[in-house]
Amino acid sequence: MIRQQEKQIRELATVISKVHESMLQEKREADVVAAAEEAADQMRFALQMLQEGDTIAIRKSLEEVEAKLEYVFSTLKSHDWAAKVGLLTIVVLVLWNSLIPKKYRVIPAPLVAVIAGTVFAAILSLPIIFVEVPDNLWDAVMLPTWTTISTVPWFAVVQAGVVLAVVASAETLLCATAVDRMQSLVRTNYDRELAAQGIGNIVCGLLGALPMTGVIVRSSANVDAGARTRLSTILHGLWLLVFVSLAAALLRMIPTASLAAILVYTGYKLVNWKTIFELRKYGWGEVVVYVVTLSTIVATDLLTGVLTGVFLSAGKLLLTFARLDVHLRLDPDTTRASLDLDGAATFLSLPRLAETLEQVPPDAELHVDFEHLTYIDHACLDLLMNWAKQHEQTGGRLVIDWNTLHSVMSGRNHSRNAGLSQPEVAAREATSG
């Protein structure tokens, strides 16, 4: 009998251990994983007590296991209900915006959807997660004390502060740009926006509150509701303060699944599918930057995704500057040759440019076309001038359209030398010097 009980308990312990391992792999909530871990520990303790013959301890351990497993499986089951509440919220959003006549849409669709999700969860008493709001707002305020200041790990605090500042600033700038495209009444002053956010986050830190940032969901909700000025943002905060202070019990009835559904639906609406497909017109490079940035944000976080996009864009810019198409055309009937430059002539292009110049016949008159050149640096220009001196000694000649070159190079005024060859220009500059 004891061997049979031991076998059953071992099998149950194995099952619980597998459940615990799967939860760790799926990154479940910490309290659920802890409950499964405690159940596994109790099963191991029950096995030990079984060998010692302590039936009372075994019974208590199994009762504890039963309680922990009931919590675990009820929580796992609640995810299904949370998904159903989220789907109900999205369905109400879609139906309200599509079926209800516009003159009856005085109440915003998100508010109707949240009310529907809240009523549904309240009627069925669903075991899901709801919004957490303290009874007293001041209970959530944690002012700094001398003990806290003296014992705080300042390096970690500064490091976290820098990360939060970068993330919040990036999200705010992206949000402000998106809002400017959604409406034309108010333009964003980016410097003032970031300054106000920085001051506000300093105050939030002193009060022990979460950092604030611009969020496109709230801003788009204001625009959709007919906002015309920045007063909508201020009233948004005031309404939140009023409800948190005076109607905390009402807010605690709202399922977080409903709020998540609002975010999902609003985010989907903000996606401009037409712009995504039009990116191809600007080249596959833009498409790659977009896809990689989006995938990185989804797979990691906003900061990593944005930095990845910035680095990719910088790399793409460097590749653009490094691209130079060099075409040499030789006239078989005369000694005239033409060198067409297309792109950006930087020091990275020196080997290709020098290799092409070596192909010019010794006695040829080389005409350089800068019409399709977007940029030329001093290194490439210096290469042309030095090559011209050597080429002149073999009976050749270099002719440059200085008018075109002047439009490419900033800070150099060669228009007065238009039509002159390089030796003539050098002689004129030497005389004037």
N, C-alpha and C positions, 0 to 999 in steps of 0.2 A: 504493500500500500504506500509506504513511504517512498519507495523507488518510483512508483507511478506519479506521485505528487511532485517529486523532484524533477521528473521528466517533463511534466506539464509546465512547471514553473520555469524550467530552463528554456523551453520552447517559447513561452510568453516573453521571457527576458530577451531572447534573440529577436523576436518581432519588435519589441519596444526599442531595442538598440538600433535596428534598421530604420525605424520611424525617426529616431533622433538623428541618425546620420543623414537621412534624406532631407530633413528640415535644415540641417546645417548647409547642405549643398544648395538648397533652394533659397537660403537666406531668409528664413521666416522671422517673424517678430521675436525679439529677445525673450519675452516672457513665455511664449509658447515653447521655444527651444529649451528654456530652463525647466519648464514643467515636464517635458519629455525626458530631460536628463535626470530630474529628481525621481521620476517613475522608474527609470532604468536602475538608478542607485538603490531604490527600495526593493526592486526585484533581486538584485544581488545580495542585499541584506537578508531578504527572505530565504534565499538559498542557504546562506550561512546559518540562519536560525533553524532551518530544517535539519541540517546536519547535527545541530546541538539539541534538537527535539523541543525547542521552545515554541509551542503552538500559539501562545498568547502573542508573542512578538511577531510571529508569522501572520496572524490574523490582522494585527494593526498595520503591518507593512502592506498587506494586500488591500486593505481599506484605503490606505494612503495612495497606493498605485491606482486604484479605481477612481479616486477623486481627481488625481492628476490627469489620468487618461480621459476622463469625462470633460475636463476643461480643454485638453488638447483637441479632441475631436469636435467639441462644440465650436471651438474657435475656427478650426479648419472648415467646418460646415458653414460658419458665418460668412466666409469669403464668398460662397455661392450666393447668399442673400445680399451681400454688399454689391456683387455684380448685378443682381437683379434690380436693386434700387438704382444703381447707376444707369442701367439700360432704360428703366422707367423714366428717369429724369431726362435722358436724351430724347426719348420718344415724345414726351410732353413738349420739349423745346421745339422739335421739328414740327409737330402738329400745330402748336400755337402759332408759329411763324408762317405756316403754309395754309392752314384751314380757317383760322379766325380772321374775319375782315379787319382791315387796318384801323377803322374807326373805333373798334372795340379793344384794340391793343393798348389801352391806357396803362394797364399793368404790364411791366416788362416780362418777356417770356422766361428769363432765368428765375425770376421771383416765383412765377407760377410753377415752374418745374421743381424748384426747391421745396415749395409748399407741398406739392404732390408726393415727393419722395419722403418728406417728413411725416405726412399723414399716413402713408403706406407703412412706414417703419413703426409708427406709434400704434396703429391698429393691430398689427401682428406681433408687437413686442419683440422685434427682431434682435437677435444677439449679435449686433454689429457695433462698430465704433462710431461714436458721435462726437460733435465738436466739444472740446474741453474749454470751459470758461470759469475762472475763479468767482466765488460768491462775492468777494470784495476785491475790487480792482487794485487796491493798494497792497493786497497780500502778494501780488506778483512783482511789486517793486522791490528791488534789492539795491539799496544805496551802498556805495563803497565805504568800507571802514579801514581804520589804520592797520588792523590785523590783516585784512585782505590785501591791502597795498604792499605791506612789508613781506608777505609770503607768496605773492603771485609770481609765477615764472614769466618774467618779462619778455624773454626771448620768444617763448611760444606765443605770448599775447601779441607781440609786434608782428610775428610771422602770420598769425591768424588775421590780424588787422589788415595787413597788406593784401592778403588773398581776398578778404571780404571787400576791400576797397576796389580792387581790380574787377572782381565779379560784379559787384553792384554798379560800378561805373559803366562797365560794358553793357550790362542789361539795361540800364537807364538810357544810354545813348542809342542803343538799338530800338528801344521802346519809343523814344522821342522821335526818331527818324520815321518809324512806322506811323505814329500818330500824325506827323506833319503830312504824310501822304494820304491819310484818311480824311483830313479836313483841311480847309484853306483859310480858316478864320484867325487862328492863332499860330504864330511861328515860335519855335523853341529857341530860347537863348541857352545854348549848351553850357557856357561858363557859369551862368547863374544857376542852372539846374544842378550841376555837379557841386557847386559851392553850397547850395541849400541842402543837398543830400549829405555832404560831408559834415556840416554842422548838426543836422538831424541825427546822424549816426553817432556822433560824439555824445549827444544827449541820451540816445538810446543805450549806449554803452554804460553811461553813468547810472542809468536807472535799472540796468540789468535786463533790458528789453532786447528783442531780436532786431537785427539791422534792417533798415528799410531800403527799398530800391524801386525804381519805376517798373511796373508790370503792365504788359500790353493788354492783358485780360481786363484789368480794371479800367484802363484808359479807353479801350474799345467799347466797354459797356457804357461809359459816359458819353462817348460820341454817338453810339447807337440810340441812347436815350434822348438825344437832342441837345447835348451840351454845346454851349457857344463860347464860354469863357473859362478861365482857370478857377472860377468860383466853384465849379462842379467838383474839382479835386478836393478843395477845402471842405465842402459839404459832405463829400464822401467820407473823409476822416471823422468829421463831427458826428455823422449818423452812426458810424461804427462805435465811437466813444459813448454815445447815448445808449445804444443797445447793450453794449458790454456792461455799462454801469447800472442800467435800470431794468434790463430784460435778459439777464444772464441765464435764467432758467429756460426761457424761450429758445435762446441760441443753443443750449445744450440738447435740445430735441432734434437738431438738424444732423442728419447722417453725413459723415465725411465723404461717403460714396457719392452723394448728390453734388457736393461741391467739386469733387474730382470730375464728375461727368460734365459739369459746366465748363471746367478748364479744357477738357478734351474737345468738347463741341466748339468752344470759342477758338481754340487753337486750330482746329480743322477749318473753320471759316476764314481764319486769317491767312491760310496758305493760298498764295496766288499761283495757281497751276499754270496759267498762261505765261507768266514771267519765267517759270521754271523751264517750260518748253522753248521759250524764246532765247534762253541762254545759249543755245547751240549756235545762234547767229553770230555770237561774239567769239566763237571758237570752242573747241573741246576743253581747253584749259580752264575756262570759266565753269564748265560743267563739272570737271574733276574737283575743283576747289569747293564748289557748292555741295557735291555729294559727300566728299570726305568730311567737310565741316559738319554737315547735318548728322552723319553717321557717328562722328566722334562725340557730339553733344548728347545724342541719344544713348550711346554706349557708356559714356563717362559722366561728364558734367559740363556746364556752360563754359567755365573758364578754360578747361582743356580744349573744348571744341573751338572757341573763339581764337585762342592762341594758335591752334593748329591751322585755322583758316588764314590768320595773319601771316604765319610763316610760309604757308603755301603761296599766298599772294605775293609776298616778298620774293620768293624763289621764282615765281612766274615772271615778275618784273625784271629780275636779274637775267633770266633767259631771254626776255624780250630785248634788253639792252645788249646782250651778247650776240644777238642774231644780226649777221651782216651778209647780204648776198652780193658777191663780187662777180661781175661779168666783164670779160675782156673781148672786145671785137676788133679784129684786124682787117684792114682793107687791102685785098691782094693787089689792087691796081696802083695804090699809092703807098707812101710811108706813114699814113695816118692810122692811128689806133685810138679806140675809145674805151674808157674804163667807167662802167656804170656801178654806182654804189647804192644799195637799197637796204635800209635798216639803220642800225646804230653802230657807228665805227668807234669802238672803245679799245682799250689796251688788250682786251681779250681777243680782239680780231686781228691783232698784229701779225701772227703767223700766216693766216690766210691771205691777208693783204700783201705781205712781203713775197709770198710764193707766187701770187698773180703778177706782181711787178717784175719778177725775174723772167716771166714769159714774154715781156715786151721786147721786140727787136731793138738792137743797139741804136740804129739811126731813126727810129720811129718818132713821130710827133704825137705824143699822148695827150688826149683831151679827157679830163676827169669830169664826170657828170654827177653833181651833188643834188640834183632835183628831187630825188626820192630818198635822200638821206634825212633822218630825223635828228641825229646827233653825231658830233664828231669831237673827240677829245684831243688834247695836246699831243698825246703819244702818237696817234695816227697821223696827225698833220705834220708832226716832226719827221715821221718816217717818209712821208711824201716829199718834204723839202730836201732831206738828205739824199733820197734816191734821185731827185731831180739834178742835184749837183753832180752825182756820179754819171747819170744818164747824159748830161750835157757834154761831158768829156768824151763820150763815144759818138758824138755827132747827133744826138737826139735832143728833144725839147719837150718840156712839160707845160701844158696850157690849162689854166684853171679859171673857171667862171667865178670870180670873186663876189659878184652880186649874189649868186645863189648861196655861196659859202657864208656870206655875211648874214643871211637869213637863218642859217643853221646854227652858227656860233654866236653866242651872246657875248657882248663886251669887246668884240673885234670889229672895227669899221674898215672893211676893205673895199667899199663901193667905189672909192676914188681910183682903185687900181683895176677896174673892170676891163676885161679884154687883154690885159697884159700877161705875158708869160712870167714864170717864177723868177728867172734872172732879172727881167726888167723891173719887177716889183721889188726885188731885193736891192737893185741899184737905186731905185727911187727912194726907198726907205733909208738907205745908207746916206744918200745925199741930203734928205730932209733931217736926218739925225745929226 
